[in-house]
């Protein structure tokens, strides 16, 4: 399926509102991830097209250190 093109935002007010919403969303995500870590619940990410949890990432870093 071909991706539709989009026009860049030229209205400064709309751009500011979008950036504010993104900032609020980022704060919410970081808080949720911190809560998950505190409760021992893994967070999942897509890295290079593969779904991995932060536990997988931490375990690889621990086992790969010399």
C-alpha positions in Angstrom: 0.0 0.0 0.0 1.4 3.4 -1.0 1.9 5.9 1.8 -0.1 9.0 1.4 1.8 12.2 1.3 1.0 15.0 3.8 1.4 18.7 3.8 3.6 20.3 6.4 2.0 22.3 9.2 2.3 26.0 8.4 0.0 27.4 11.1 2.1 28.2 14.2 -0.8 27.8 16.6 -1.6 24.3 15.3 2.0 23.3 15.5 2.4 24.6 19.1 -0.8 22.7 20.1 0.5 19.5 18.5 3.9 19.9 20.3 2.1 20.5 23.6 0.0 17.3 23.1 3.1 15.3 22.3 4.9 16.6 25.4 2.0 15.6 27.6 1.9 12.1 26.0 5.7 11.7 26.4 5.4 12.5 30.1 2.5 10.0 30.5 4.5 7.3 28.8 7.6 7.8 30.9 5.5 7.7 34.1 3.8 4.5 33.0 7.2 2.9 32.1 8.6 3.9 35.5 5.6 2.5 37.3 5.9 -0.8 35.3 9.5 -1.1 36.2 8.7 -0.5 39.9 6.0 -3.2 39.8 8.3 -5.6 37.8 6.3 -5.4 34.6 8.4 -5.4 31.4 8.0 -2.6 28.9 8.0 -3.7 25.2 9.6 -1.9 22.3 10.2 -2.4 18.6 13.9 -2.3 17.8 14.8 -3.0 14.2 11.4 -4.5 13.5 11.7 -7.0 16.5 9.6 -6.7 19.6 11.8 -6.9 22.7 11.2 -6.1 26.4 13.4 -4.0 28.5 14.2 -7.1 30.5 15.6 -8.7 27.3 17.7 -5.6 26.7 19.0 -5.6 30.3 19.8 -9.3 30.3 21.8 -8.9 27.0 23.8 -6.0 28.4 24.6 -7.9 31.6 25.7 -11.1 29.7 27.6 -9.3 27.0 29.9 -7.3 29.3 33.5 -8.6 29.5 
